[in-house]
Amino acid sequence: MHRLCGPGIVVPETDCLRAMKLAFERLRVVAEPGGAIALAAALFHPGAVEGDDVICTISGGNVDTEMFARALAG
């Protein structure tokens, strides 16, 4: 996998929740935790991301009310 995709990083759940909140507040995009992980990596772990240009795929729709409320409260 490393040969084909490069190194991976671990992103804590708290960073995913922070990214969900920022995506909603700034972009008006509802993201699920797994769908916000690339955004969280780019925002909160910039040293682990190579290059000046970063593209993040954000997905949502599979987040329950409790999880989304938890993200917004953080």
N, C-alpha and C positions, 0 to 999 in steps of 0.2 A: 504494500500500500504506500509506504513512504517513497518508494521509487517512482510511482505513478502520480501521487498527489502531493508529495512534500510532507513536511512535518505537521503533526496535528497538535492541538492545544486543548487543555481542559478548561472549560468555562463554568464557574460555579452557578448554581441556580439563582443566587441573589443577583448576579449580573444579568442573567436572562430576564428576570423580573424588572430590573431597572431599564433594560432595553425595551421591554414591552411598554413600560410607562412612557418613555421618551418617544417611541414610535407613535403612540396614541396622542400624546400632547402636542408633538411638533408636526407629525405627518398625517394625523387622523387615520392611522392604520391600526387595526386590531390584529395583533399577532399572538400566536400561541407560544408557549415557552420554547419548544423545539424550533419554531419558526423564527424566533428572535435570536437564536444562538450566534449566527454569523454577524448580526449587527452588534451583539454584545462583545464578541471577539474584537471587532474592528474599533469599537468605541472605548472599551475598557482594557484592552490588551494590545495596544498598537505596536509594541515592540515585537510581538509574535507574528505580526502581519507584514509580509514583504511587499515592497513597491509603494509608489505614491498614489496609485489609483486602485480603489477597492470597490468591488461590486458585491452587494449583499442581497440575497434572496430572502424576503420576509414573507411568511405564510401565516395564515390564521384560520379562524372558523372552527377550530377544534379546541377551543379554550372554554372551560366552564365558567360560570358566573363567579364562583368562589375564588378560583385562581386569578381571574382577571381583576377582581376587587383587591386581592392581595397585592398584585403588581401595582395597581394605582395607589394603594395606601402607602407603599414603600417610598 
